[in-house]
Amino acid sequence: MKLAEIKALTTPELQERVVAEEAAYDKKRIDHAVTPADNPAAIRQLRRSIAQMKTILRERELNNN
C-alpha cells in the first residue's frame, strides 16, 4: 500500500487496516517458520506497511491535540 493511499484513509479505517495487517503479518511469520515462504520479502513489506500506518495514526493523534 502506497503512502498516498494510507493518508487517504480515514482514522477508523486506518485502525481497522492496522489490525488486519498485523494479523496477516503474524500468520505469514508463523507459516514461514513452519515452511519457508516463496517470497520472504513479503514479510518485510507487511512490516513496513504496518509501521507506515502506525506512523500516520500517531501524526493524526498529535495534530488533534
PDB file with SEQRES, HELIX, SHEET and CRYST1 records, atoms N, CA, C and O in Angstrom:
SEQRES   1 A   65  MET LYS LEU ALA GLU ILE LYS ALA LEU THR THR PRO GLU          
SEQRES   2 A   65  LEU GLN GLU ARG VAL VAL ALA GLU GLU ALA ALA TYR ASP          
SEQRES   3 A   65  LYS LYS ARG ILE ASP HIS ALA VAL THR PRO ALA ASP ASN          
SEQRES   4 A   65  PRO ALA ALA ILE ARG GLN LEU ARG ARG SER ILE ALA GLN          
SEQRES   5 A   65  MET LYS THR ILE LEU ARG GLU ARG GLU LEU ASN ASN ASN          
HELIX    1 AA1 LEU A    3  ALA A    8  1                                   6    
HELIX    2 AA2 THR A   11  VAL A   34  1                                  24    
HELIX    3 AA3 ALA A   41  ASN A   64  1                                  24    
CRYST1    1.000    1.000    1.000  90.00  90.00  90.00 P 1           1          
ATOM      1  N   MET A   1       0.844  -1.165   0.000  1.00  0.00           N  
ATOM      2  CA  MET A   1       0.000   0.000   0.000  1.00  0.00           C  
ATOM      3  C   MET A   1       0.897   1.237   0.000  1.00  0.00           C  
ATOM      4  O   MET A   1       1.837   1.340   0.788  1.00  0.00           O  
ATOM      5  N   LYS A   2       0.595   2.151  -0.878  1.00  0.00           N  
ATOM      6  CA  LYS A   2       1.405   3.356  -1.001  1.00  0.00           C  
ATOM      7  C   LYS A   2       1.025   4.376   0.057  1.00  0.00           C  
ATOM      8  O   LYS A   2      -0.076   4.339   0.606  1.00  0.00           O  
ATOM      9  N   LEU A   3       1.944   5.281   0.334  1.00  0.00           N  
ATOM     10  CA  LEU A   3       1.749   6.271   1.379  1.00  0.00           C  
ATOM     11  C   LEU A   3       0.554   7.172   1.091  1.00  0.00           C  
ATOM     12  O   LEU A   3      -0.182   7.529   2.011  1.00  0.00           O  
ATOM     13  N   ALA A   4       0.350   7.540  -0.153  1.00  0.00           N  
ATOM     14  CA  ALA A   4      -0.792   8.383  -0.519  1.00  0.00           C  
ATOM     15  C   ALA A   4      -2.112   7.663  -0.241  1.00  0.00           C  
ATOM     16  O   ALA A   4      -3.082   8.280   0.198  1.00  0.00           O  
ATOM     17  N   GLU A   5      -2.141   6.362  -0.499  1.00  0.00           N  
ATOM     18  CA  GLU A   5      -3.346   5.579  -0.230  1.00  0.00           C  
ATOM     19  C   GLU A   5      -3.608   5.500   1.280  1.00  0.00           C  
ATOM     20  O   GLU A   5      -4.756   5.548   1.721  1.00  0.00           O  
ATOM     21  N   ILE A   6      -2.546   5.381   2.055  1.00  0.00           N  
ATOM     22  CA  ILE A   6      -2.685   5.315   3.510  1.00  0.00           C  
ATOM     23  C   ILE A   6      -3.229   6.633   4.043  1.00  0.00           C  
ATOM     24  O   ILE A   6      -4.119   6.641   4.893  1.00  0.00           O  
ATOM     25  N   LYS A   7      -2.704   7.731   3.551  1.00  0.00           N  
ATOM     26  CA  LYS A   7      -3.140   9.051   4.016  1.00  0.00           C  
ATOM     27  C   LYS A   7      -4.582   9.343   3.609  1.00  0.00           C  
ATOM     28  O   LYS A   7      -5.262  10.127   4.271  1.00  0.00           O  
ATOM     29  N   ALA A   8      -5.056   8.725   2.530  1.00  0.00           N  
ATOM     30  CA  ALA A   8      -6.421   8.961   2.061  1.00  0.00           C  
ATOM     31  C   ALA A   8      -7.462   8.270   2.941  1.00  0.00           C  
ATOM     32  O   ALA A   8      -8.632   8.651   2.926  1.00  0.00           O  
ATOM     33  N   LEU A   9      -7.052   7.265   3.702  1.00  0.00           N  
ATOM     34  CA  LEU A   9      -7.990   6.543   4.563  1.00  0.00           C  
ATOM     35  C   LEU A   9      -8.372   7.386   5.778  1.00  0.00           C  
ATOM     36  O   LEU A   9      -7.583   8.205   6.251  1.00  0.00           O  
ATOM     37  N   THR A  10      -9.576   7.178   6.271  1.00  0.00           N  
ATOM     38  CA  THR A  10      -9.989   7.855   7.493  1.00  0.00           C  
ATOM     39  C   THR A  10      -9.344   7.147   8.679  1.00  0.00           C  
ATOM     40  O   THR A  10      -8.846   6.030   8.546  1.00  0.00           O  
ATOM     41  N   THR A  11      -9.354   7.797   9.831  1.00  0.00           N  
ATOM     42  CA  THR A  11      -8.712   7.232  11.014  1.00  0.00           C  
ATOM     43  C   THR A  11      -9.314   5.887  11.420  1.00  0.00           C  
ATOM     44  O   THR A  11      -8.556   4.950  11.672  1.00  0.00           O  
ATOM     45  N   PRO A  12     -10.646   5.745  11.496  1.00  0.00           N  
ATOM     46  CA  PRO A  12     -11.195   4.419  11.849  1.00  0.00           C  
ATOM     47  C   PRO A  12     -10.838   3.332  10.834  1.00  0.00           C  
ATOM     48  O   PRO A  12     -10.545   2.198  11.211  1.00  0.00           O  
ATOM     49  N   GLU A  13     -10.865   3.682   9.555  1.00  0.00           N  
ATOM     50  CA  GLU A  13     -10.488   2.711   8.518  1.00  0.00           C  
ATOM     51  C   GLU A  13      -9.035   2.302   8.687  1.00  0.00           C  
ATOM     52  O   GLU A  13      -8.684   1.132   8.536  1.00  0.00           O  
ATOM     53  N   LEU A  14      -8.205   3.271   9.000  1.00  0.00           N  
ATOM     54  CA  LEU A  14      -6.782   3.005   9.171  1.00  0.00           C  
ATOM     55  C   LEU A  14      -6.542   2.104  10.375  1.00  0.00           C  
ATOM     56  O   LEU A  14      -5.698   1.210  10.314  1.00  0.00           O  
ATOM     57  N   GLN A  15      -7.258   2.322  11.452  1.00  0.00           N  
ATOM     58  CA  GLN A  15      -7.113   1.484  12.642  1.00  0.00           C  
ATOM     59  C   GLN A  15      -7.535   0.049  12.344  1.00  0.00           C  
ATOM     60  O   GLN A  15      -6.879  -0.895  12.784  1.00  0.00           O  
ATOM     61  N   GLU A  16      -8.625  -0.119  11.601  1.00  0.00           N  
ATOM     62  CA  GLU A  16      -9.063  -1.455  11.210  1.00  0.00           C  
ATOM     63  C   GLU A  16      -8.035  -2.122  10.312  1.00  0.00           C  
ATOM     64  O   GLU A  16      -7.764  -3.316  10.441  1.00  0.00           O  
ATOM     65  N   ARG A  17      -7.474  -1.353   9.415  1.00  0.00           N  
ATOM     66  CA  ARG A  17      -6.475  -1.877   8.480  1.00  0.00           C  
ATOM     67  C   ARG A  17      -5.225  -2.343   9.216  1.00  0.00           C  
ATOM     68  O   ARG A  17      -4.643  -3.370   8.869  1.00  0.00           O  
ATOM     69  N   VAL A  18      -4.808  -1.577  10.246  1.00  0.00           N  
ATOM     70  CA  VAL A  18      -3.631  -1.957  11.029  1.00  0.00           C  
ATOM     71  C   VAL A  18      -3.867  -3.298  11.712  1.00  0.00           C  
ATOM     72  O   VAL A  18      -2.992  -4.163  11.704  1.00  0.00           O  
ATOM     73  N   VAL A  19      -5.042  -3.472  12.301  1.00  0.00           N  
ATOM     74  CA  VAL A  19      -5.367  -4.736  12.970  1.00  0.00           C  
ATOM     75  C   VAL A  19      -5.334  -5.892  11.967  1.00  0.00           C  
ATOM     76  O   VAL A  19      -4.787  -6.956  12.257  1.00  0.00           O  
ATOM     77  N   ALA A  20      -5.914  -5.681  10.803  1.00  0.00           N  
ATOM     78  CA  ALA A  20      -5.949  -6.732   9.777  1.00  0.00           C  
ATOM     79  C   ALA A  20      -4.548  -7.059   9.263  1.00  0.00           C  
ATOM     80  O   ALA A  20      -4.207  -8.227   9.076  1.00  0.00           O  
ATOM     81  N   GLU A  21      -3.744  -6.028   9.036  1.00  0.00           N  
ATOM     82  CA  GLU A  21      -2.390  -6.242   8.531  1.00  0.00           C  
ATOM     83  C   GLU A  21      -1.511  -6.942   9.578  1.00  0.00           C  
ATOM     84  O   GLU A  21      -0.680  -7.781   9.230  1.00  0.00           O  
ATOM     85  N   GLU A  22      -1.698  -6.597  10.861  1.00  0.00           N  
ATOM     86  CA  GLU A  22      -0.928  -7.257  11.911  1.00  0.00           C  
ATOM     87  C   GLU A  22      -1.287  -8.734  11.994  1.00  0.00           C  
ATOM     88  O   GLU A  22      -0.414  -9.574  12.213  1.00  0.00           O  
ATOM     89  N   ALA A  23      -2.564  -9.057  11.823  1.00  0.00           N  
ATOM     90  CA  ALA A  23      -2.993 -10.455  11.832  1.00  0.00           C  
ATOM     91  C   ALA A  23      -2.386 -11.201  10.643  1.00  0.00           C  
ATOM     92  O   ALA A  23      -1.924 -12.333  10.786  1.00  0.00           O  
ATOM     93  N   ALA A  24      -2.388 -10.569   9.484  1.00  0.00           N  
ATOM     94  CA  ALA A  24      -1.798 -11.189   8.290  1.00  0.00           C  
ATOM     95  C   ALA A  24      -0.297 -11.379   8.470  1.00  0.00           C  
ATOM     96  O   ALA A  24       0.259 -12.393   8.048  1.00  0.00           O  
ATOM     97  N   TYR A  25       0.360 -10.403   9.094  1.00  0.00           N  
ATOM     98  CA  TYR A  25       1.799 -10.492   9.339  1.00  0.00           C  
ATOM     99  C   TYR A  25       2.117 -11.653  10.281  1.00  0.00           C  
ATOM    100  O   TYR A  25       3.040 -12.429  10.035  1.00  0.00           O  
ATOM    101  N   ASP A  26       1.343 -11.761  11.362  1.00  0.00           N  
ATOM    102  CA  ASP A  26       1.569 -12.854  12.313  1.00  0.00           C  
ATOM    103  C   ASP A  26       1.391 -14.208  11.640  1.00  0.00           C  
ATOM    104  O   ASP A  26       2.188 -15.123  11.847  1.00  0.00           O  
ATOM    105  N   LYS A  27       0.345 -14.330  10.836  1.00  0.00           N  
ATOM    106  CA  LYS A  27       0.090 -15.597  10.145  1.00  0.00           C  
ATOM    107  C   LYS A  27       1.218 -15.931   9.179  1.00  0.00           C  
ATOM    108  O   LYS A  27       1.670 -17.074   9.113  1.00  0.00           O  
ATOM    109  N   LYS A  28       1.669 -14.930   8.429  1.00  0.00           N  
ATOM    110  CA  LYS A  28       2.746 -15.156   7.465  1.00  0.00           C  
ATOM    111  C   LYS A  28       4.040 -15.551   8.170  1.00  0.00           C  
ATOM    112  O   LYS A  28       4.780 -16.415   7.698  1.00  0.00           O  
ATOM    113  N   ARG A  29       4.302 -14.909   9.305  1.00  0.00           N  
ATOM    114  CA  ARG A  29       5.524 -15.201  10.057  1.00  0.00           C  
ATOM    115  C   ARG A  29       5.496 -16.632  10.599  1.00  0.00           C  
ATOM    116  O   ARG A  29       6.499 -17.342  10.544  1.00  0.00           O  
ATOM    117  N   ILE A  30       4.345 -17.046  11.119  1.00  0.00           N  
ATOM    118  CA  ILE A  30       4.210 -18.417  11.636  1.00  0.00           C  
ATOM    119  C   ILE A  30       4.324 -19.424  10.501  1.00  0.00           C  
ATOM    120  O   ILE A  30       5.017 -20.434  10.625  1.00  0.00           O  
ATOM    121  N   ASP A  31       3.641 -19.146   9.397  1.00  0.00           N  
ATOM    122  CA  ASP A  31       3.720 -20.045   8.238  1.00  0.00           C  
ATOM    123  C   ASP A  31       5.153 -20.157   7.727  1.00  0.00           C  
ATOM    124  O   ASP A  31       5.591 -21.233   7.319  1.00  0.00           O  
ATOM    125  N   HIS A  32       5.874 -19.052   7.752  1.00  0.00           N  
ATOM    126  CA  HIS A  32       7.258 -19.046   7.278  1.00  0.00           C  
ATOM    127  C   HIS A  32       8.157 -19.864   8.207  1.00  0.00           C  
ATOM    128  O   HIS A  32       9.126 -20.473   7.752  1.00  0.00           O  
ATOM    129  N   ALA A  33       7.844 -19.881   9.502  1.00  0.00           N  
ATOM    130  CA  ALA A  33       8.631 -20.661  10.449  1.00  0.00           C  
ATOM    131  C   ALA A  33       8.433 -22.157  10.221  1.00  0.00           C  
ATOM    132  O   ALA A  33       9.350 -22.953  10.423  1.00  0.00           O  
ATOM    133  N   VAL A  34       7.233 -22.527   9.801  1.00  0.00           N  
ATOM    134  CA  VAL A  34       6.937 -23.934   9.562  1.00  0.00           C  
ATOM    135  C   VAL A  34       7.515 -24.377   8.222  1.00  0.00           C  
ATOM    136  O   VAL A  34       8.254 -25.358   8.143  1.00  0.00           O  
ATOM    137  N   THR A  35       7.168 -23.644   7.180  1.00  0.00           N  
ATOM    138  CA  THR A  35       7.678 -23.935   5.839  1.00  0.00           C  
ATOM    139  C   THR A  35       8.193 -22.643   5.239  1.00  0.00           C  
ATOM    140  O   THR A  35       7.473 -21.645   5.254  1.00  0.00           O  
ATOM    141  N   PRO A  36       9.396 -22.616   4.716  1.00  0.00           N  
ATOM    142  CA  PRO A  36       9.921 -21.368   4.148  1.00  0.00           C  
ATOM    143  C   PRO A  36       8.984 -20.793   3.078  1.00  0.00           C  
ATOM    144  O   PRO A  36       8.478 -21.510   2.215  1.00  0.00           O  
ATOM    145  N   ALA A  37       8.775 -19.493   3.165  1.00  0.00           N  
ATOM    146  CA  ALA A  37       7.878 -18.815   2.230  1.00  0.00           C  
ATOM    147  C   ALA A  37       8.525 -18.701   0.853  1.00  0.00           C  
ATOM    148  O   ALA A  37       9.749 -18.675   0.719  1.00  0.00           O  
ATOM    149  N   ASP A  38       7.672 -18.633  -0.162  1.00  0.00           N  
ATOM    150  CA  ASP A  38       8.160 -18.452  -1.523  1.00  0.00           C  
ATOM    151  C   ASP A  38       8.786 -17.070  -1.675  1.00  0.00           C  
ATOM    152  O   ASP A  38       9.785 -16.898  -2.375  1.00  0.00           O  
ATOM    153  N   ASN A  39       8.185 -16.098  -1.013  1.00  0.00           N  
ATOM    154  CA  ASN A  39       8.650 -14.719  -1.122  1.00  0.00           C  
ATOM    155  C   ASN A  39       8.837 -14.129   0.290  1.00  0.00           C  
ATOM    156  O   ASN A  39       7.924 -13.496   0.820  1.00  0.00           O  
ATOM    157  N   PRO A  40      10.003 -14.333   0.889  1.00  0.00           N  
ATOM    158  CA  PRO A  40      10.222 -13.820   2.246  1.00  0.00           C  
ATOM    159  C   PRO A  40      10.245 -12.297   2.308  1.00  0.00           C  
ATOM    160  O   PRO A  40      10.101 -11.726   3.390  1.00  0.00           O  
ATOM    161  N   ALA A  41      10.422 -11.634   1.183  1.00  0.00           N  
ATOM    162  CA  ALA A  41      10.414 -10.173   1.166  1.00  0.00           C  
ATOM    163  C   ALA A  41       9.020  -9.632   1.457  1.00  0.00           C  
ATOM    164  O   ALA A  41       8.881  -8.486   1.884  1.00  0.00           O  
ATOM    165  N   ALA A  42       7.989 -10.440   1.232  1.00  0.00           N  
ATOM    166  CA  ALA A  42       6.620 -10.010   1.518  1.00  0.00           C  
ATOM    167  C   ALA A  42       6.420  -9.796   3.011  1.00  0.00           C  
ATOM    168  O   ALA A  42       5.621  -8.951   3.416  1.00  0.00           O  
ATOM    169  N   ILE A  43       7.137 -10.551   3.829  1.00  0.00           N  
ATOM    170  CA  ILE A  43       7.050 -10.380   5.282  1.00  0.00           C  
ATOM    171  C   ILE A  43       7.590  -9.010   5.663  1.00  0.00           C  
ATOM    172  O   ILE A  43       6.988  -8.303   6.471  1.00  0.00           O  
ATOM    173  N   ARG A  44       8.708  -8.642   5.090  1.00  0.00           N  
ATOM    174  CA  ARG A  44       9.301  -7.332   5.373  1.00  0.00           C  
ATOM    175  C   ARG A  44       8.398  -6.202   4.871  1.00  0.00           C  
ATOM    176  O   ARG A  44       8.256  -5.177   5.537  1.00  0.00           O  
ATOM    177  N   GLN A  45       7.797  -6.389   3.714  1.00  0.00           N  
ATOM    178  CA  GLN A  45       6.895  -5.376   3.161  1.00  0.00           C  
ATOM    179  C   GLN A  45       5.681  -5.170   4.057  1.00  0.00           C  
ATOM    180  O   GLN A  45       5.250  -4.035   4.264  1.00  0.00           O  
ATOM    181  N   LEU A  46       5.125  -6.254   4.590  1.00  0.00           N  
ATOM    182  CA  LEU A  46       3.990  -6.140   5.517  1.00  0.00           C  
ATOM    183  C   LEU A  46       4.399  -5.360   6.763  1.00  0.00           C  
ATOM    184  O   LEU A  46       3.665  -4.492   7.233  1.00  0.00           O  
ATOM    185  N   ARG A  47       5.569  -5.678   7.286  1.00  0.00           N  
ATOM    186  CA  ARG A  47       6.055  -4.993   8.490  1.00  0.00           C  
ATOM    187  C   ARG A  47       6.226  -3.501   8.231  1.00  0.00           C  
ATOM    188  O   ARG A  47       5.892  -2.678   9.084  1.00  0.00           O  
ATOM    189  N   ARG A  48       6.733  -3.161   7.083  1.00  0.00           N  
ATOM    190  CA  ARG A  48       6.928  -1.746   6.731  1.00  0.00           C  
ATOM    191  C   ARG A  48       5.604  -1.015   6.551  1.00  0.00           C  
ATOM    192  O   ARG A  48       5.463   0.130   6.982  1.00  0.00           O  
ATOM    193  N   SER A  49       4.629  -1.672   5.913  1.00  0.00           N  
ATOM    194  CA  SER A  49       3.343  -1.011   5.709  1.00  0.00           C  
ATOM    195  C   SER A  49       2.624  -0.807   7.043  1.00  0.00           C  
ATOM    196  O   SER A  49       1.950   0.205   7.232  1.00  0.00           O  
ATOM    197  N   ILE A  50       2.763  -1.758   7.968  1.00  0.00           N  
ATOM    198  CA  ILE A  50       2.185  -1.592   9.301  1.00  0.00           C  
ATOM    199  C   ILE A  50       2.825  -0.401   9.992  1.00  0.00           C  
ATOM    200  O   ILE A  50       2.130   0.399  10.620  1.00  0.00           O  
ATOM    201  N   ALA A  51       4.133  -0.274   9.885  1.00  0.00           N  
ATOM    202  CA  ALA A  51       4.840   0.847  10.506  1.00  0.00           C  
ATOM    203  C   ALA A  51       4.394   2.176   9.905  1.00  0.00           C  
ATOM    204  O   ALA A  51       4.224   3.157  10.629  1.00  0.00           O  
ATOM    205  N   GLN A  52       4.205   2.217   8.594  1.00  0.00           N  
ATOM    206  CA  GLN A  52       3.746   3.447   7.947  1.00  0.00           C  
ATOM    207  C   GLN A  52       2.357   3.831   8.431  1.00  0.00           C  
ATOM    208  O   GLN A  52       2.089   5.004   8.691  1.00  0.00           O  
ATOM    209  N   MET A  53       1.468   2.840   8.554  1.00  0.00           N  
ATOM    210  CA  MET A  53       0.118   3.126   9.015  1.00  0.00           C  
ATOM    211  C   MET A  53       0.122   3.632  10.451  1.00  0.00           C  
ATOM    212  O   MET A  53      -0.594   4.576  10.785  1.00  0.00           O  
ATOM    213  N   LYS A  54       0.926   3.007  11.293  1.00  0.00           N  
ATOM    214  CA  LYS A  54       1.004   3.439  12.685  1.00  0.00           C  
ATOM    215  C   LYS A  54       1.597   4.843  12.789  1.00  0.00           C  
ATOM    216  O   LYS A  54       1.201   5.622  13.656  1.00  0.00           O  
ATOM    217  N   THR A  55       2.533   5.163  11.918  1.00  0.00           N  
ATOM    218  CA  THR A  55       3.127   6.499  11.908  1.00  0.00           C  
ATOM    219  C   THR A  55       2.086   7.546  11.546  1.00  0.00           C  
ATOM    220  O   THR A  55       2.020   8.596  12.185  1.00  0.00           O  
ATOM    221  N   ILE A  56       1.276   7.278  10.537  1.00  0.00           N  
ATOM    222  CA  ILE A  56       0.224   8.209  10.129  1.00  0.00           C  
ATOM    223  C   ILE A  56      -0.793   8.377  11.257  1.00  0.00           C  
ATOM    224  O   ILE A  56      -1.236   9.492  11.532  1.00  0.00           O  
ATOM    225  N   LEU A  57      -1.166   7.268  11.913  1.00  0.00           N  
ATOM    226  CA  LEU A  57      -2.098   7.358  13.039  1.00  0.00           C  
ATOM    227  C   LEU A  57      -1.528   8.226  14.153  1.00  0.00           C  
ATOM    228  O   LEU A  57      -2.246   9.034  14.742  1.00  0.00           O  
ATOM    229  N   ARG A  58      -0.263   8.066  14.439  1.00  0.00           N  
ATOM    230  CA  ARG A  58       0.374   8.854  15.503  1.00  0.00           C  
ATOM    231  C   ARG A  58       0.433  10.328  15.121  1.00  0.00           C  
ATOM    232  O   ARG A  58       0.209  11.193  15.968  1.00  0.00           O  
ATOM    233  N   GLU A  59       0.730  10.625  13.858  1.00  0.00           N  
ATOM    234  CA  GLU A  59       0.751  12.021  13.397  1.00  0.00           C  
ATOM    235  C   GLU A  59      -0.622  12.654  13.569  1.00  0.00           C  
ATOM    236  O   GLU A  59      -0.732  13.792  14.025  1.00  0.00           O  
ATOM    237  N   ARG A  60      -1.663  11.920  13.207  1.00  0.00           N  
ATOM    238  CA  ARG A  60      -3.020  12.451  13.347  1.00  0.00           C  
ATOM    239  C   ARG A  60      -3.363  12.670  14.815  1.00  0.00           C  
ATOM    240  O   ARG A  60      -4.014  13.655  15.164  1.00  0.00           O  
ATOM    241  N   GLU A  61      -2.928  11.758  15.669  1.00  0.00           N  
ATOM    242  CA  GLU A  61      -3.184  11.889  17.109  1.00  0.00           C  
ATOM    243  C   GLU A  61      -2.507  13.136  17.657  1.00  0.00           C  
ATOM    244  O   GLU A  61      -3.102  13.865  18.450  1.00  0.00           O  
ATOM    245  N   LEU A  62      -1.280  13.385  17.247  1.00  0.00           N  
ATOM    246  CA  LEU A  62      -0.560  14.558  17.731  1.00  0.00           C  
ATOM    247  C   LEU A  62      -1.128  15.857  17.180  1.00  0.00           C  
ATOM    248  O   LEU A  62      -1.125  16.876  17.870  1.00  0.00           O  
ATOM    249  N   ASN A  63      -1.614  15.831  15.946  1.00  0.00           N  
ATOM    250  CA  ASN A  63      -2.182  17.035  15.346  1.00  0.00           C  
ATOM    251  C   ASN A  63      -3.534  17.400  15.937  1.00  0.00           C  
ATOM    252  O   ASN A  63      -3.917  18.570  15.932  1.00  0.00           O  
ATOM    253  N   ASN A  64      -4.260  16.413  16.446  1.00  0.00           N  
ATOM    254  CA  ASN A  64      -5.577  16.680  17.023  1.00  0.00           C  
ATOM    255  C   ASN A  64      -5.493  17.259  18.429  1.00  0.00           C  
ATOM    256  O   ASN A  64      -6.451  17.865  18.909  1.00  0.00           O  
ATOM    257  N   ASN A  65      -4.360  17.078  19.087  1.00  0.00           N  
ATOM    258  CA  ASN A  65      -4.224  17.590  20.463  1.00  0.00           C  
ATOM    259  C   ASN A  65      -3.704  18.970  20.495  1.00  0.00           C  
ATOM    260  O   ASN A  65      -3.533  19.541  21.572  1.00  0.00           O  
TER     261      ASN A  65                                                      
END                                                                             
